[in-house]
Amino acid sequence: MEKLLHYIWQHKMLPISALQTTQGETVEIIDTGLPNADAGPDFFNAKIKLNNVLWVGNVEIHLRASDWFKHNHDTDPAYQSIILHVVAEADVTIRRTNGEEIPQLVLPIPTTMKEKYEHLIKERSHFPCENIIQQMPALKWNTWIAALQIERLEEKTARIQNLLRICNGNWEQTFFILLSRNFGFSVNSDAFELWAKHISLQALAKHRDSLLCIEALFFGTSGLMNHLKKTDDYTERLRQEYLFLVHKFSLPTPPHIPWKYLRLRPSNFPHLRIAQLACLYQRAEGLFSQIVEERSLARVKELFRGGASVYWNTHDYFGETIPERSRTLTDSAIDLLIINTVIPVLYAYGLYLSDEERCKRAIEWTEALRPENNHIIRQWAGYGINIQHAGHTQAILQLHKQYCLPKKCLQCRIGYEFLRTTP
């Protein structure tokens, strides 16, 4: 409940009546200050008039004044310059170490707001304020969705920047690792990232004209050719090529990759995804450079449209033949790779170069793609949300995962509308 009191203070949801401290001083709040998420007072640099005298300093908030002592603020030098102590209940007087009494403001939590907040926090539904969304003005909803879309892009950018540091500023390698991770399509994402970090792009570049060599490098590093129950000529050729590459480039022994198969369709087996990646990198030299220079979303899609080598048209894994089928990536798979790899990298690279045009292009491409289709999006669509493109679905995923699931209703604009409206 203390979080709600913070919220009331920050958003100036104050009673209509005149405010007074427990000592009878009149209180005028000019600026509530900057919220502090780290150690120290709750709000920095607030501006408050006490009996018409302007004070600038820090504010601390507790449910009960006695919490000041429970948290040992009475002996902490960081709290001796507090200009106002905001509480829901002033059960004790608090003083500085020199004996001077610290002004306290009792800010009661309205009963209706308290009940609504408890409903949001205790409700098991992931979307306990679904009724209010239909009442939100279109401008507020659209503004919130646009902000969430950018917020999600910025979160992805932060992860790309971290990966770029690990790769010593090598954008091609960073792109390869991120693309490989997303070729895992959630279930094998971690395994693909681990695998990609052990691929020698130097060896790949030297043998780009040979699909068999690229496949040998990829499959040899994956460990998928170890301990096979069945083998064939193709597998043996891959093994021989891989041994040659290990010797030529002094490749280290790859780690054990924890590939997953449970509840996976054969089209999502790591064997096929690796074969598709090998085919992509054999035909598209300098893939990262092509992506960030390309201005046509349609041409980017065409880069990903190729399938795998002929062997995989009749195999789901090594050694066992199946009826022939197409191995071209589906349109939905291509869209997901663009949403989760191409667009974030383009946006991150635009920020890296301070190139506003590239950042704008990334957002435009997101809004040109079809909405994603997964259980979260279907759930939100069931609430009557108008979902028109992938920009909307990315925003909804951000809202669902970063606000609804962790119950950060006080940071959500829907929660704000829910709390401020009268029943």
Backbone torsions as a table, in degrees:
resi	resn	phi	psi	omega
1	MET	NA	-23.4	178.0
2	GLU	-63.4	-32.4	177.6
3	LYS	-61.4	-36.4	179.4
4	LEU	-67.5	-37.3	177.5
5	LEU	-65.4	-40.0	173.4
6	HIS	-56.0	-44.9	-176.7
7	TYR	-63.3	-44.1	-180.0
8	ILE	-62.0	-42.1	178.6
9	TRP	-65.8	-48.7	-175.6
10	GLN	-60.9	-38.4	-175.9
11	HIS	-97.4	9.4	177.5
12	LYS	53.3	43.2	176.0
13	MET	-84.4	69.3	-168.5
14	LEU	-98.8	155.1	176.2
15	PRO	-65.2	154.5	-178.3
16	ILE	-68.9	-31.8	-177.8
17	SER	-67.2	159.3	-179.5
18	ALA	-62.9	143.9	-178.5
19	LEU	-94.5	140.5	177.4
20	GLN	-139.7	149.2	172.4
21	THR	-76.4	171.5	178.1
22	THR	-66.0	-15.2	177.0
23	GLN	-92.5	0.7	178.0
24	GLY	90.7	6.5	178.1
25	GLU	-77.1	138.9	175.6
26	THR	-71.8	143.2	-177.1
27	VAL	-121.8	126.9	171.7
28	GLU	-123.4	119.7	-177.3
29	ILE	-93.5	112.4	179.3
30	ILE	-90.0	-45.4	-179.6
31	ASP	-145.2	124.7	-177.4
32	THR	-74.5	-11.9	177.9
33	GLY	95.2	-179.6	-178.5
34	LEU	-97.6	126.4	179.0
35	PRO	-60.9	140.8	179.9
36	ASN	-115.7	116.5	-179.3
37	ALA	-90.4	-6.2	-178.2
38	ASP	-102.2	-169.6	179.0
39	ALA	-65.7	149.5	179.7
40	GLY	113.6	-174.9	-178.2
41	PRO	-56.6	156.6	-173.9
42	ASP	-72.4	-33.3	-179.2
43	PHE	-135.7	131.7	-179.8
44	PHE	-99.2	148.5	169.7
45	ASN	55.3	44.0	174.0
46	ALA	-75.4	155.5	176.8
47	LYS	-122.6	119.1	-173.8
48	ILE	-138.1	140.1	172.3
49	LYS	-101.5	125.1	174.8
50	LEU	-114.0	114.8	-174.6
51	ASN	52.8	43.2	176.9
52	ASN	68.4	10.2	174.8
53	VAL	-101.4	125.0	-176.5
54	LEU	-76.9	128.6	174.3
55	TRP	-119.0	137.2	176.1
56	VAL	-123.8	124.0	-177.9
57	GLY	174.1	-156.2	-172.5
58	ASN	-102.3	153.3	-178.6
59	VAL	-124.3	137.7	175.7
60	GLU	-116.1	143.9	-176.3
61	ILE	-126.8	133.1	175.1
62	HIS	-141.8	156.8	173.3
63	LEU	-66.1	-46.5	179.4
64	ARG	-121.6	144.9	179.9
65	ALA	-60.4	-32.4	-178.8
66	SER	-66.3	-16.0	175.8
67	ASP	-63.4	-21.4	176.4
68	TRP	-55.2	-42.0	-178.9
69	PHE	-81.1	-33.5	178.2
70	LYS	-61.9	-33.9	-179.2
71	HIS	-92.7	6.3	176.1
72	ASN	62.2	29.7	178.0
73	HIS	-71.1	-23.1	-177.5
74	ASP	-64.9	-20.9	180.0
75	THR	-112.7	4.8	-177.3
76	ASP	-97.6	119.2	-179.0
77	PRO	-58.8	-25.8	-177.7
78	ALA	-65.6	-17.7	-175.4
79	TYR	-107.9	4.8	-177.1
80	GLN	-76.8	-17.1	-179.2
81	SER	-100.8	14.2	177.7
82	ILE	-60.1	131.7	179.6
83	ILE	-95.2	-18.4	179.9
84	LEU	-156.1	135.1	175.4
85	HIS	-109.2	114.1	-177.4
86	VAL	-98.8	127.1	-175.9
87	VAL	-139.0	159.4	171.8
88	ALA	-87.3	-24.9	-179.4
89	GLU	-143.5	120.3	-179.8
90	ALA	-94.0	82.5	-175.8
91	ASP	-88.8	-11.5	176.8
92	VAL	-146.7	165.0	172.6
93	THR	-93.6	141.3	177.2
94	ILE	-118.7	149.4	-176.1
95	ARG	-137.6	157.4	172.0
96	ARG	-75.8	170.8	-178.2
97	THR	-64.6	-19.8	178.0
98	ASN	-87.8	4.2	177.5
99	GLY	93.7	-7.6	-179.2
100	GLU	-72.0	132.5	-179.3
101	GLU	-74.1	135.5	179.2
102	ILE	-89.6	128.2	179.0
103	PRO	-57.7	139.0	178.5
104	GLN	-126.1	136.8	177.0
105	LEU	-115.3	122.4	176.0
106	VAL	-85.8	118.9	-178.8
107	LEU	-120.0	93.2	-175.9
108	PRO	-68.0	147.0	177.3
109	ILE	-89.1	118.5	-179.8
110	PRO	-55.5	139.1	-176.4
111	THR	-57.9	-44.1	-178.8
112	THR	-62.4	-43.1	-180.0
113	MET	-66.4	-38.7	178.4
114	LYS	-62.1	-43.7	179.8
115	GLU	-64.5	-41.0	179.4
116	LYS	-66.0	-41.3	179.6
117	TYR	-64.3	-43.8	178.5
118	GLU	-62.1	-35.7	176.8
119	HIS	-63.4	-44.4	-179.5
120	LEU	-62.3	-43.4	-174.6
121	ILE	-75.6	-37.3	-174.0
122	LYS	-89.8	-22.8	-178.2
123	GLU	-62.4	130.4	-178.3
124	ARG	-74.3	-23.9	179.7
125	SER	-60.9	142.6	177.2
126	HIS	-68.8	-15.1	-175.9
127	PHE	-136.0	69.0	-173.2
128	PRO	-70.7	-13.7	-179.1
129	CYS	-107.5	31.3	-175.1
130	GLU	-60.1	-28.1	-178.0
131	ASN	-67.4	-32.4	-175.3
132	ILE	-73.9	-23.4	-173.4
133	ILE	-65.5	-30.9	178.5
134	GLN	-71.5	-18.4	-178.2
135	GLN	-97.3	-9.1	-178.9
136	MET	-67.5	135.8	174.5
137	PRO	-59.3	141.6	-176.5
138	ALA	-55.9	-38.1	-178.5
139	LEU	-62.3	-43.3	-179.5
140	LYS	-66.6	-42.6	179.7
141	TRP	-63.9	-47.6	-178.5
142	ASN	-64.7	-37.0	177.6
143	THR	-64.8	-41.6	179.5
144	TRP	-66.0	-42.1	179.0
145	ILE	-63.9	-42.5	178.4
146	ALA	-62.4	-40.5	179.1
147	ALA	-66.0	-39.8	179.2
148	LEU	-65.7	-37.3	178.4
149	GLN	-61.3	-45.2	178.7
150	ILE	-68.7	-38.9	179.2
151	GLU	-59.6	-41.2	179.2
152	ARG	-67.3	-40.5	177.1
153	LEU	-61.9	-39.6	-178.6
154	GLU	-70.2	-34.4	175.1
155	GLU	-64.4	-43.2	177.7
156	LYS	-65.4	-37.5	178.2
157	THR	-61.8	-40.8	179.5
158	ALA	-61.6	-39.5	178.6
159	ARG	-68.6	-38.0	177.9
160	ILE	-64.9	-42.4	179.0
161	GLN	-62.2	-38.2	177.1
162	ASN	-65.6	-43.1	178.3
163	LEU	-65.2	-36.7	178.6
164	LEU	-62.3	-38.3	177.3
165	ARG	-64.8	-41.3	178.1
166	ILE	-62.1	-34.7	-179.1
167	CYS	-89.8	15.2	177.0
168	ASN	55.2	39.3	175.7
169	GLY	79.5	10.9	-178.8
170	ASN	-86.9	105.5	-176.7
171	TRP	-68.5	-37.9	179.6
172	GLU	-61.4	-43.6	179.8
173	GLN	-68.3	-41.6	177.8
174	THR	-59.1	-45.5	179.5
175	PHE	-62.7	-42.0	-179.5
176	PHE	-61.3	-43.8	-179.3
177	ILE	-65.5	-44.4	-179.2
178	LEU	-66.3	-43.0	178.3
179	LEU	-62.6	-43.2	179.0
180	SER	-61.3	-44.0	178.3
181	ARG	-55.9	-43.1	-177.7
182	ASN	-77.3	-16.8	170.5
183	PHE	-70.0	-15.4	175.1
184	GLY	-76.0	-12.5	177.4
185	PHE	43.3	61.4	174.7
186	SER	74.7	-63.2	-172.5
187	VAL	-60.0	-45.5	-177.5
188	ASN	-109.1	23.0	-177.4
189	SER	-60.0	-49.1	-178.3
190	ASP	-63.5	-40.6	-179.6
191	ALA	-64.2	-42.3	179.6
192	PHE	-66.1	-37.9	178.7
193	GLU	-64.6	-44.4	177.5
194	LEU	-60.0	-43.8	178.9
195	TRP	-61.1	-46.6	-175.2
196	ALA	-64.1	-33.1	-179.1
197	LYS	-68.5	-13.3	-179.8
198	HIS	-109.9	8.7	175.6
199	ILE	-85.3	131.9	177.0
200	SER	-85.1	106.9	177.7
201	LEU	-69.2	-22.7	175.5
202	GLN	-65.5	-46.4	178.5
203	ALA	-64.2	-39.0	179.7
204	LEU	-61.9	-45.7	-177.3
205	ALA	-64.3	-35.3	-178.2
206	LYS	-70.5	-22.8	-176.1
207	HIS	-125.1	31.7	-177.1
208	ARG	-63.5	-24.6	-177.9
209	ASP	-77.0	-7.0	-178.2
210	SER	-118.5	109.8	177.1
211	LEU	-62.6	-37.7	-179.9
212	LEU	-61.2	-40.3	179.3
213	CYS	-65.3	-41.9	179.4
214	ILE	-65.3	-43.3	177.0
215	GLU	-61.4	-41.4	179.8
216	ALA	-61.7	-44.3	178.3
217	LEU	-61.9	-45.8	-177.1
218	PHE	-67.3	-50.1	-176.7
219	PHE	-71.5	-35.1	178.2
220	GLY	-62.8	-41.7	178.9
221	THR	-69.3	-28.5	-176.5
222	SER	-72.1	-24.0	-175.7
223	GLY	79.4	3.2	-176.5
224	LEU	-72.9	-14.7	178.4
225	MET	-92.3	-0.8	179.1
226	ASN	-80.2	140.4	173.1
227	HIS	57.8	44.8	179.2
228	LEU	-75.9	141.3	174.6
229	LYS	-78.6	-34.1	178.7
230	LYS	-129.2	145.6	178.2
231	THR	-135.5	171.4	-179.8
232	ASP	-156.6	-178.2	-176.5
233	ASP	-60.3	-41.3	-178.8
234	TYR	-60.8	-45.5	-179.2
235	THR	-62.7	-42.7	-179.6
236	GLU	-65.5	-37.4	177.1
237	ARG	-64.8	-40.3	176.8
238	LEU	-61.1	-44.2	-179.4
239	ARG	-60.9	-44.6	-179.0
240	GLN	-65.7	-41.9	178.4
241	GLU	-63.6	-40.0	-179.3
242	TYR	-65.6	-42.6	177.2
243	LEU	-60.4	-38.1	177.0
244	PHE	-63.2	-44.7	-179.3
245	LEU	-67.0	-38.7	177.5
246	VAL	-59.2	-44.8	-179.5
247	HIS	-69.2	-43.9	-175.9
248	LYS	-65.5	-41.8	-174.4
249	PHE	-107.0	6.4	-179.1
250	SER	52.4	49.4	-177.0
251	LEU	-69.6	137.5	178.2
252	PRO	-72.9	161.2	175.8
253	THR	-66.5	123.9	-177.9
254	PRO	-70.5	157.1	178.4
255	PRO	-75.9	169.3	172.4
256	HIS	-71.6	126.8	-180.0
257	ILE	-101.1	121.4	-177.2
258	PRO	-82.1	73.3	-179.9
259	TRP	-67.8	144.4	-179.5
260	LYS	-115.6	144.5	-179.8
261	TYR	-129.3	-14.0	-173.9
262	LEU	-59.6	127.4	178.2
263	ARG	59.7	25.0	175.6
264	LEU	-98.9	137.4	170.4
265	ARG	-73.9	150.7	179.5
266	PRO	-53.3	-31.8	-179.5
267	SER	-66.7	-13.1	177.9
268	ASN	-108.2	6.3	177.0
269	PHE	-60.0	145.0	179.8
270	PRO	-59.2	-28.3	178.8
271	HIS	-56.4	-51.1	-177.2
272	LEU	-68.8	-41.0	-179.4
273	ARG	-62.7	-39.1	177.7
274	ILE	-66.6	-40.6	178.6
275	ALA	-63.0	-38.7	178.4
276	GLN	-67.8	-39.6	177.4
277	LEU	-64.0	-41.8	179.5
278	ALA	-61.1	-44.0	179.9
279	CYS	-64.2	-40.0	179.2
280	LEU	-62.5	-46.3	-177.0
281	TYR	-75.5	-19.2	176.2
282	GLN	-75.7	-34.4	-174.8
283	ARG	-97.8	-12.9	-175.6
284	ALA	-122.7	86.7	-179.8
285	GLU	-71.8	139.0	-178.8
286	GLY	60.3	52.2	-172.4
287	LEU	-59.1	-44.0	179.8
288	PHE	-58.6	-46.7	-179.0
289	SER	-61.4	-39.7	177.8
290	GLN	-62.7	-43.1	-176.5
291	ILE	-62.8	-48.7	-173.3
292	VAL	-76.6	-15.1	177.3
293	GLU	-96.6	-18.1	-176.9
294	GLU	-71.5	137.6	179.6
295	ARG	-108.1	-5.6	-178.2
296	SER	-110.0	119.9	176.8
297	LEU	-63.4	-35.5	179.5
298	ALA	-61.7	-40.0	-179.7
299	ARG	-71.9	-32.0	174.7
300	VAL	-63.2	-42.2	177.5
301	LYS	-60.2	-39.7	-179.6
302	GLU	-64.7	-31.5	177.4
303	LEU	-59.7	-34.2	-175.9
304	PHE	-92.0	-3.8	-168.8
305	ARG	-77.1	-17.9	-179.2
306	GLY	-63.1	161.7	-177.2
307	GLY	-101.6	-121.0	-178.6
308	ALA	-135.3	176.9	178.8
309	SER	-65.4	162.3	-171.9
310	VAL	-55.7	-36.9	-178.3
311	TYR	-52.0	-39.5	-172.9
312	TRP	-80.9	-4.1	172.0
313	ASN	-70.0	-20.1	-178.5
314	THR	-126.0	20.2	179.2
315	HIS	-144.6	141.3	169.7
316	ASP	-96.6	-26.7	175.4
317	TYR	-153.3	-178.1	-171.9
318	PHE	-69.5	135.5	164.8
319	GLY	91.6	-15.9	-175.6
320	GLU	-121.1	121.0	-174.8
321	THR	-82.9	144.5	175.7
322	ILE	-130.2	166.0	175.3
323	PRO	-57.8	145.0	-174.9
324	GLU	-65.0	140.3	178.7
325	ARG	-150.4	160.7	-179.8
326	SER	-74.1	141.5	178.5
327	ARG	-115.1	15.6	176.6
328	THR	-68.0	138.6	176.6
329	LEU	-60.2	137.5	178.5
330	THR	-71.9	161.2	178.4
331	ASP	-59.4	-39.9	-179.2
332	SER	-66.9	-37.6	177.8
333	ALA	-66.1	-41.7	178.1
334	ILE	-62.5	-43.8	178.5
335	ASP	-59.0	-42.7	179.8
336	LEU	-64.4	-39.8	177.9
337	LEU	-64.7	-36.9	178.4
338	ILE	-70.4	-42.7	-179.4
339	ILE	-63.5	-43.3	-171.5
340	ASN	-95.1	-13.3	-178.9
341	THR	-122.9	-62.2	-172.6
342	VAL	-61.3	-51.3	-175.1
343	ILE	-66.0	-47.4	177.0
344	PRO	-60.9	-39.5	179.3
345	VAL	-67.2	-41.2	177.9
346	LEU	-61.7	-42.8	179.4
347	TYR	-65.5	-45.8	179.9
348	ALA	-63.3	-40.0	179.9
349	TYR	-68.4	-36.4	175.9
350	GLY	-61.9	-43.3	176.9
351	LEU	-64.5	-39.6	-179.7
352	TYR	-59.9	-38.6	-178.8
353	LEU	-94.3	0.1	-172.6
354	SER	55.4	41.4	-177.3
355	ASP	-105.1	96.8	-177.1
356	GLU	-62.4	-33.2	-177.8
357	GLU	-62.1	-42.5	179.4
358	ARG	-65.5	-41.3	177.9
359	CYS	-62.1	-42.7	178.6
360	LYS	-63.4	-40.7	179.6
361	ARG	-62.3	-39.4	179.1
362	ALA	-60.5	-43.9	179.5
363	ILE	-67.1	-42.1	179.8
364	GLU	-63.0	-39.5	178.6
365	TRP	-65.5	-39.0	177.7
366	THR	-59.4	-42.7	-177.1
367	GLU	-79.3	-7.6	176.4
368	ALA	-94.1	-10.1	-178.8
369	LEU	-91.4	152.8	178.5
370	ARG	-65.2	153.2	177.3
371	PRO	-60.6	145.2	174.0
372	GLU	-68.8	157.4	-178.8
373	ASN	-128.8	99.7	175.3
374	ASN	-143.7	177.9	-172.4
375	HIS	-65.8	-30.7	178.4
376	ILE	-68.7	-45.8	-179.6
377	ILE	-65.1	-41.1	178.4
378	ARG	-63.0	-36.7	178.2
379	GLN	-63.7	-45.4	-179.9
380	TRP	-69.8	-35.0	176.7
381	ALA	-61.4	-32.0	178.1
382	GLY	-66.3	-18.1	176.7
383	TYR	-84.1	1.0	179.4
384	GLY	90.0	15.1	179.2
385	ILE	-72.6	134.8	178.7
386	ASN	-83.8	106.4	-176.6
387	ILE	-110.2	114.2	-172.6
388	GLN	-107.8	-28.0	-174.9
389	HIS	-156.6	178.9	-176.6
390	ALA	-66.7	-25.0	175.0
391	GLY	-61.2	-40.2	177.2
392	HIS	-65.9	-43.8	-177.5
393	THR	-68.3	-35.5	176.0
394	GLN	-64.1	-40.2	177.8
395	ALA	-64.1	-42.0	-179.1
396	ILE	-67.2	-39.2	176.5
397	LEU	-62.4	-39.2	177.4
398	GLN	-64.5	-45.0	178.9
399	LEU	-61.6	-46.0	-176.7
400	HIS	-65.7	-47.4	-173.5
401	LYS	-81.2	-34.4	-173.9
402	GLN	-98.9	-13.1	-178.4
403	TYR	-123.9	-52.2	-174.1
404	CYS	-70.8	-51.6	-177.6
405	LEU	-61.6	-45.8	178.6
406	PRO	-82.7	7.2	177.7
407	LYS	59.2	43.0	175.9
408	LYS	-89.6	55.0	-175.0
409	CYS	-66.0	-28.9	-178.4
410	LEU	-73.2	-18.1	177.1
411	GLN	-96.6	-1.3	-176.0
412	CYS	-99.5	138.4	-178.6
413	ARG	-71.5	-24.5	174.1
414	ILE	-69.5	-43.6	176.9
415	GLY	-60.4	-38.9	177.9
416	TYR	-60.3	-46.8	179.3
417	GLU	-63.4	-37.3	-179.4
418	PHE	-65.8	-42.5	-176.7
419	LEU	-73.2	-33.6	-174.0
420	ARG	-84.3	-18.7	-178.4
421	THR	-80.6	145.3	176.3
422	THR	-84.9	150.3	-179.3
423	PRO	-68.0	NA	NA
